[in-house]
Amino acid sequence: MADPALVAMLEARSVAVVGASSNPGSFGEQMMIQLVTSGGFDGLVLPVNPKYDELFGLRCYPSLAELPEPVDVAVVGVSNAILEEQLRESAAAGARSAVVFASAYEPPSAGPPLTERLRSIAREAGMALCGPNGMGFINVERRLRACGFHEPEGLVAGGITFISHSGSAFSAMLHNDRGLRFNLVVSSGLELVTTTTDYLVYALSLESTRAVALFMETVRDPAGFRAALEFASEREVPVLAMKVGRAGRAKEMVEAHSGALAGADGAYEALFDAHGVMRMRTMDEMADTLELFAAGRRAAPGGLAAIHDSGGERAHLIDAAEEAGVRFAEIAPATVTRLAAALDPGLPPVNPLDAWGTGRDADARFVECMHALLEDADTGALAFCVDLTSELIPESGFARVANEVFARTDKPVAILSNMHSAIDARDAAFVRAAGMPVLEGTDTGLAAFRDLLEYRDWRARPKAEAAGPVADVVRERWMVRLSSGEPLAEIEGLALLADYGVPVVRAERAASLEAALEAAERVGWPVALKTAAPGILHKSDVGGVKLDIRDAEGVRLAYEDLAERLGPEAVVASMAPSGIELALGVVRDPQFGPLVMVAAGGVLVEVLRDRRFALPPIDAAGAARLLGRLAIRPLLNRARGRPAADTNAVAEAVVRLSVLAEDLGGRMESLDANPLIAGAEGCVAVDALVIPLPP
């Protein structure tokens, strides 16, 4: 349910414009132009500036206190120096909301910063607040422009909502020349009171919203944001997100590999996957994907079919699709026969299809081939891959073919052009007027199709089934242990994993050579000997690991070396069978809670950075998806005489770790099980590092 104060702001019928002006080129003038002239707002507009009696044919008031009635929104276009004063006057005058553009920066002082004072004013008055340090908003449906910057006239309402932490991205979207149509565009600024989550909930309450795009730096209301994404799923509204700042350094002093690998972005990776949010790499990709989704057609079962007028560009698309992870439809024999009958001799009836032969009757051939591909049971969507260059006769040729085919199918169809600057604007507009998207780049267009297919697959996923819990006594014992804040020794970490069902090696602690020899006999030869010196978290970094020791003499030599350099405390463990080294982990994200990690493991875990994160709970299917996204996944298959690893066993270990994360993730900073050896007979964790939260 959208906040009433926010509804009053975004659907305002009365607007006070604080700092309104007629000074040419001024911010105050542009606020009035956007609201009255460019937008054509038909509600009550009350300019506020003591220098004028009248502005734009409207009575101008000397102050907010002298307005004849409270307003729905005060658009406050003043400098930082008087920003607090004017927001306070807005609240005192009964304004239900405010839009603030200034940066709200002031030099540090002993008292609360200006941002905190502004937040307090708005919250105490129950006001929604857009900004500060933003560009305001435009509600296209209601012709309401709370903005002081030049934006295009004649905006036509559509089904896209765009919410941005970047003012420049806000303006760029509004200035697009490809016909993207919005119902609401928001530059949310610093979000002192009203956040992206609030705008998202409002947008999802609108019947007109068909897709939402987010340009994000962070999420300020994690629980509310997740609930809003659930709402988007219920409404079947796709959400696209361009999350910037993902290359930021991991937090300093991160001690566990899982924490370092999560860095600044692991939580968003997990969050977006859990809620079907499609991640954008560039604004161009966002524009192509928005256009494809806003067309309203959802992918049918199957892969992508593509038809070309060029063999070279067909080969280019095949290369690019492999890199993008786009699966092509596997067309049926009947479709092959139908294509062969329509094509010029010498052209192979395959997908992707080059349908250009002699050029004779080209339009009719393309129409027939496109319908043959679209009617194939494995075609989920069709890309008409032509450059849409200028025709001798406008609105003819491929533009006319595209419209004819689009009108006779319910499946998604889009023109995919390889070069944006070669697209004929008039023909593109002709195609778009019929409702068919024109995607403006090979990589961005393929990414859009990939997202369309993946969104279909995400919606088809069954809800993750909770795995069997551990016994209450086990969970409570470990909660108490972790609550102490005392570090867990390796033996304890392995015991924790074992209690939750993750297979581990047999291991014992030893504080003398005699104890080490006795332990080796009990755990079984061959053994590994590792230092257990306090404070050493990554043993291999200090030469604290001796592997594949096969007799007592080997134990003696290894133990004496470790004891001399690192102290007498050691762990004796059975050697794991040979296999592929993976790493499992849990890391606590301060916003979204515990995350589960699956990664390429061993001593190069942070070098390879081949990892995936997910939010618990994770079921077997979810664990298999995580494994499938690793670059090293092919190594787990049978190869060069080596048997395939038991990936089902690895998936089960991930599921059990997910249960641990749900139970205990709030008590741990991080957990590493590295390496986890995956072999033909199953998997086993060889080492465990558990870092509790401070008490």
N, C-alpha and C positions, 0 to 999 in steps of 0.2 A: 504494500500500500504506500503510495507516494506521500511524502510529507506535505500537509496542507500549505505550509509557508512556501515550500518549493513550487507547488502548483500555482500559488498566487503569483510567484515571480515569473514562471515560464508561461503562464497564461494571463498575464496582467491585463487588466482593462483600464488601469490608471497608472501613469508613469510620471514621476518627478525627475526632471533632468537638471541635476545640480552642477553648475558651472556652464550652463548653456550660453552660447555666444553667437554673434553674427560676424565676428572677426574672420575675414576670409582665410582659409587654410588652418584655422585653429581646431583644436580637439573639440572644444565646445560647439563649434559650428557643425563639425562632422557628426557629433552625437545627434544633433537635431536633424541633419540631412538624412542620416540612416533611418531614424525613427519616422520622420514625417514625410520626407520626400521619396527616398529610395524604397523604404518598406511600405509606405502607405498605411501606417497603423491607423485604425479607425476608432481607437479608444481615446480616453482623456489624457492629454499631454500638458504638463504644468512645468514650464521652464522656471529655473530658480537662479537668479543672478541680480544683485543689487544695482548693477550698472545699467539695467534695461527696464523699460516699462512694457515693452512688447518685443517678441521675437517670433519670426515666421508666422506673423498674423495672430499670434497667441499672446494673451496677457502673461507677463513675466513677474514673478514674485521675488521680493528682496531676500527672503529666507524661507527655510522649510517650516518654521514656526508659523508663518503667515499663509500657508496653504489653506484653501477652504475646506479640505477634507483629507483624511488619511489616504495614502496611495498604496497600491499593491506592491510597487517596486520603486525604489529611489536609485536612479542611475547616477553614481557619484563620480564625476569626472574632474577631480581636483588633485592638487599635488600632495605629496607626503606630509608637507608642513601643516596642512589643515584637514588631513584625512580623518583623524580621530574625532575632531570637532564636528565635522559634517556627518559622520556616521552616527555620532551620539545624537545630533539634532534629528537625523532621520528616524532613529528609534523613538525619540521623544515625540515626534510628530505622528507616530503611529504607523510608519511604513512597515509593511509585512515582510519586506525583503529588500536587499540592496545588491547592486553590482558595483564593484570597486576595481579600478584599472591600475592605479599607481602601485609601485613596487612594494610599499610598506616597509622600506628600509630606512633605518636611522642609525647613527653611530651608537655603539654599545654604551650603556649607562648603568647606573646602579639599580634602577627600577626595572619593572617588567618591560620587555621589548614591545614595540608598536604592534607587532602581529598578535601578541597575547592580549593586548588591550582591546584591539579590534574584535578578536574572538569573544572576549568577555562581554563587550557591548552587544554583539549580535545574539549571543546565547541568552543573556539575561532578558532580552526583548523578544526572544522566540523567533528571530528573523532568519530566513535563509540568506546565505551570503555567497555570491559568485565572485571569486577572486580572493585577495588582490593579486596583482602581477599577472593579469590575464587580459583577454580581449573581449570578454563578455559573452553574449549568446545571441543566436538568431533562431526564433521559432518561425519557420517558413510558413507553416500551416496557418498561423495566426497573424502573420505579417508584423511580427513584433521583433524589433531590432534593438537590443540593449548593447550597443557597440559604438565606438568612437573612431573607427577606422573605415577606410573606403572598401566596401564590398560590392559585388556585382548587383546591378539592378535587375528586376524581372526574374528573380529566383522563383522556380516552379516547385511546388511541394511534391515530395515523393516519399519513399518508404525507408530511407536510410537515416539513422542517427549516428552522428560523429561526436565523440567526446574526447577532448584533447588536453594534455598537459603542456602542449606547445602551441603558443599563439600563432607562430608562423605556419604550422601544419593546419590549424583552424582556417586560416585565410587561404592557404593553398587549395584545400578541399573545396572551399566555396568558389574559387576561381577556376575550377576544372572546366575544360572545354569539351568534355566527352558526354555531357548530359547526365552525370550523376545527380540525382535529385534527393533532397533531404527534407525530413520533417523538422529536425532539430539539430543544430550545430552548437557546441558549447566549448569555450575555452575556459577551463575551470580554475586556472591559476594555482595559487598556493593552497586552496581548499581548507581555509581556516575553520569553516563550519560545514559547508555543504560539499560533499565529496563525489568522486566519480561514481561510487556506489549509488548515491541518491539519484543522480541523473540517469543512471542505468535503470533503476527501478521505475522511475517516471517514464522513460522511453518504452519500457516493456509493458507499461499500462496503456499505451496508445495502440489502438487497433491498427493504425497505419504503419507501425514499425515492422519492417520485413527483414532488416539486418542492422546490426550495431557494429561500429568500428571504434576502437579505442587506441589512442596514442598515449602510452603510459610511461611514467617514470617509477611510480610506486603505487601501492594500495594502502590507503589510510584506515580502512575499516575491513580487515581481513574476513571476519565472520560474516559481516553484511554482504561483502563482495561475493563470497561463496554462495550465500543464499540467493543473491541476485542471479548468479549464473545458473542455479537450479531453476529459477523462475524462467530464465531464457530457454532452458531445455523444455520445460513444461509447455511453453508457448511455441516451441519449435522455431525460435528466432536464432539464426546463426550469429555468433559473436566472433569478430576478428580483432586481434590485438597486436599492435606493434609496441613491444616492451623494450625500451631503450635502457642503456646502462648495464646490459648483461655481460659486457666484457670487463666489468669492474673487478679489481683485485679481491681475492678472498680475504676474509677478516684476518687481521694480524693475530699472531699467537694461536692460530688454529693448530691443534696438536694431532688430530686424527685425520687420516686420508679422506674419509667421507666428508668431513667438514670442509677441508680444503677444496675438494672436487665440487662440492655444492656451490661454493663461492657466492656470488651475488645473484645467481640465476637458477639454481637447482630447484628452488621452491616453485618458481613460476613455470618451469618445465613440467613439474608434477601437477601443479594446479590446472594448467591449461589442458593437459592430457586427461585429467579426471573429469573435466567439465566440457570437453569437446570444443575448446576455444582454439581457433585457427591462428597460428602465429605468423605474422608478416615480417619479412626482412627489410622491405623498402616501401616507400609511399607508392611507387608505381605498381608493386605487387598488390598493395592494398586496393588501389583503384581498380585493377583488373579483377580482383577477387570480388570486390563489392559489386561491380557491374554484373558479374556472372550470377552471384547470389540474388541480387536485387531483381533479376529477371523473373524470379519466383519458381523456376523449375528445379526439381531435385533429381539427383542422379538415379537412374534405374539400376538394377543389378548388372554387374559386369564391369568391363574396363572401358578405355577410351578408344573410339574409332576416329581416324583422321583421314582426310582426303586432301590431295595437293594438286597443284598445276605445275609441279617442278620435281624432278627426280632428285636434284641436289638439295633442295630445301626439305624434301622428305627425309633424306639421309641425315640432314642437320637436326630435324625434329627427333628422329630415333635416338641420336646421341644425347640430345638435351633431355629427353624423357627418361633415359636410363639414369642420368645424374639426378633428375628431379624425383625419381621414384614413382613414376607414372606407369601403370600397367596398361598395355594395349589389349583390346578385346580380341579373343580368339574366335574368329568368325567360323560359322558352320559350313559344311560342304555345300549346302543349298545356296548360301550366300555367295560362296566362291563361284558356283555355276552361274548365278544371276549376274555377278560382276563381269565374268568372262564374256557373257553375251552382250554386255553393254560397251565394253572397252574396245579401243582400236587394237588390231593385232599387234602382238609383241609386248603388250603391257601386262604384267602379272597381276592376277586378281587376289591381292593380299591386303592386309591391314598393318600399317598405314598404306594408303593407296595413292599412287600417282596416276591420275586419270587423264592427263593431258597427252594426246597423241598428235594427230595431224591438225587439230584445231577445228576440224569440220564437225558441225553440229555439237560443238563443245558444251553449250548450255544444257541441251537435252541429255547428253551423256552424264554430266555432273549431277543433274537432278536425279536421274535413275540410280546412279551409283550411291548417292547420298541416302536415298530411300532404302536401298538394299542394305547398306550398313546400319541404318537406324532401325530397321526391322529385324536385325539379327538379335537373338536372345541374349548374347553376351555383350552387347553394346550398352554401356551405361550413359554415355554422352558422346557427342560428335564435335570434333574441331574441324572447321572448314578453313584450311591453312592456305590462305592466299593473301597477297600483300595489299590488296584493295587500292591499287594505284588508279589514277584518273582514267576514266573511259572516254572514248570519243563522244559517246552519247551518254549524258548523265543518267544515273539511276537505271543503267542497263547492265548487261554482262553478269559478273559474279554478284553484284549487289542485288540484282533482280532474282538470280538463282537462290541466293541466301534467303531472301524473304519468302520465296515460293516454298522452299523446303521447310522453313521454320513454321509456316502456317499449317503444315500437314502432319506435324508430330507433336507429342507431348514431352518428348525427351529433351534434355538440354542440348542446345546447338549454339555455337558461337563462332564467329570469324576469329581466327588467330593470325594476326599479321606479324611478320618477323621484324619489321622496322617501323617504328612509330612515325618518323618524319616522312615516310613515303605514303602514308594513308591519305586518301582523298577525303577531305572533310565533308564535302557534300554527299558523297556516296555513303560514308560512315553514318552521317545523320539520317539518311534514307533508311539504312538498315536498322539503326537504333529506334527510329520512329515506329517500326513494326514490332519492337520489343526484343529484338535479337541483340545480344552483346557483341561488341567489337573489342577484342583483347589486343593490347598494343605492344606486344613484345613476346619473343619466343619463350624466354625463361619465366617471365611474369605470367604469361598466359597458361603455360603448363602448370605453374604453381597454383593458379586459380582452379584449373581442372582437378589437380591432385587434391586440393582442399575440398572441392565439391564431392569427390569420390570418398575421401576419408570422413567427411562429415556424415555421409550416408552410413558408412561402416560404424562410426562411433554411435550413431543413434540406434543401430541394430544390436549393439552390445548388450547382453543381459547384465543386470546389476550384479556387482561383485558379491559373491556369497561369503559370509563370514566363516573363517576356518574355525575348527574346534578349539575352544579355550583350554588353557592349562588349569590345573586344579587351583582352587582359591588359596590353599595353603602355600603353593609354590609362588603364585603371584605376590601374595602379601609378604612372604619372606624376602623376595628380591626388592620389593618396594621399600621395606625397612632398611635393607642393606644399602641401597642406592641413596636413600634419604640422608645417610650419615655424611655424604660428601667425600668419604675416603676413597682414594683410587682403588680399583680392583686389580689384583694381580692377574697374570695370564691364566693361572689355574682357575681362578674364580670366573674369569670371563668365559673360558671354555665350559665351565659348569653351567653358567647362565644360558649359553647357547644350547647346551644339551638338554636342560630342563624345558626349553621351549621347542625341542624337537629338531634342532639343527644338528646334523651329524658332526662329531668332533673326534679328533685323535685321542687315544689314551695318553694321559700325561700325569706326571707326578713332580712334586717339588723336591729338591735335594739341596742340602747345605754343606755337604762334604763329599769327598770322593767315594767313600764307602756307601753313602746313601745313594749316590748316583749310580753306582754299579748294581746295587740291589734293585733300584727302580727300573733299570734297563732290563733286568731279568723279568720283572713283573709285566712291563708294558709290551715286551717282545721285540726281538731284533729284526731288522736294523732300527737304530734310534736316531733321534736328533737331540742335540744338547744345546740349550739356549741360556743366556744370562737372564737372571731374574733380579738383577740389581735394581733397587728403587730409583725411580726417576728416568729410567731408560725406556722410552716408549717404542722406538723403532730400532730393534736390536741389530738388524743387518747393517744399519748405518755406522755402527761402532764395531763391526766384526764380532758381534755377539751371538752368532748362529753357526753351529757345526752340524753338517748333515750326513746322513747315510753312514753312521758309525756301526760297524758290524761285530766288534768284539770288545772284550774288557780292556785290552791295551789301547784301542782307539778311544774308549771313554776316558782312560787315564790321561792320555795326551791332550785331548780336547778340554777336559775339566781343568787340568793344571794351567793351561793357557788362559782360559776364561777367568779362573780364580785369581791369577796373578794380575791380569789387566783390569778386571771389572768387579771382582769380589766373589765370595764363595757361593752366593745364592744362585741356583740354577734350576731349570726345568728340563726333565727328561721326558721325551715324547716318542711315541711310535712313528715311524716314517709312513707317510701316506702313499698309497699306490700312485703310479705315474698317471699324469693327466694334464689337462689345461688349467692354468692358474686363473681363477676369477677372484673377485673381491665382493663381499656383501657388506652393507653398512647401514647404520641408522644415524641420522643427524637431526638435531632439533633446530628448526627454523623459528626465529623469534616471532614471525607473523603467522605462519600457517601450521606450526607444530611439527611433529616428527615426520621425517621423510625416509623412505627406504631406498637404498642405493644398490644397483647392480653394476659391476664394472669389470674391465680387464684388470687382473690382479698381479700380485708379485711385487718385486722391488721397483718396477717401472710404473706403478699404478698412477702416480701423479704426472709422469712424463707422457704416457700415452693418453691420459684424460679421456679414455673411451668409457663413458659412464652414462647411466640413465637413472632418473629419480622418479618416484611415484609416491602418492599419498596413500597410506593405508585406509581401509582394508584392501588387500590384494588377494585375488583368487588365482587358481592355477592358470586360467586363460590370461589374466593380467600379467602374471609372472612370465609366461611364455612370450608375451608381446615385448616386455622389457628385454629379455634375452635376445629376441629377434632383431632389436634395434642396435645391438652392439656391433661394432665393426669387426670384432673377432668372432662373431657368431659362426661363420663358416668353419673355423678351426674345431668346433665341437662335432662336426660331421666326420664320418668315416673318410680317411684320406691316407694314401701311400702306405697301405698295410696296417694302419693304426685303426683300431675299432672306434666307432662313434661314442662320444660321451653320453651318459645317461642324462639327457636334458630334463626329463621328467623329474628326476631326483633333485636337480638344481632348482627347478621351478617349485618343488615342494619345500625346499629349504628357504626360498624367498617368501613363500606363503607363511611359513612358521616364523620367520623374522618379522613379517608384517604383524603377526599377533603380538610378538614381543614389543614392537614399536607402539602399538596401540595401548598396551598395558603399561609400559615403563618409559615410553619416549619422553614423557614430561619430567622424568627424574634424571635424564641423561643429557649431557652435552653431545656425546656421540658414541658410536660403537663401530669398530672395524672387525670383520672376520676376513683376514687377508694373510695368506691366500686361502681360498676355498678350492681344493683340487677336484676337478670334475673328470671322472674317468668312466670306463665302460661299466663298472660295477656300482656306480653311484657317485656321491660327492662327500667330502669331508673337510671341515674347517681345521686348519693347521695352527692358527694363531688367533688370539682375540685381544683386542684393546678396548676397554670400556672406561669412559671418562664421565663420572657423575657430575651433575650440577653442584655448585657450591651449596652447602646447607643453608 
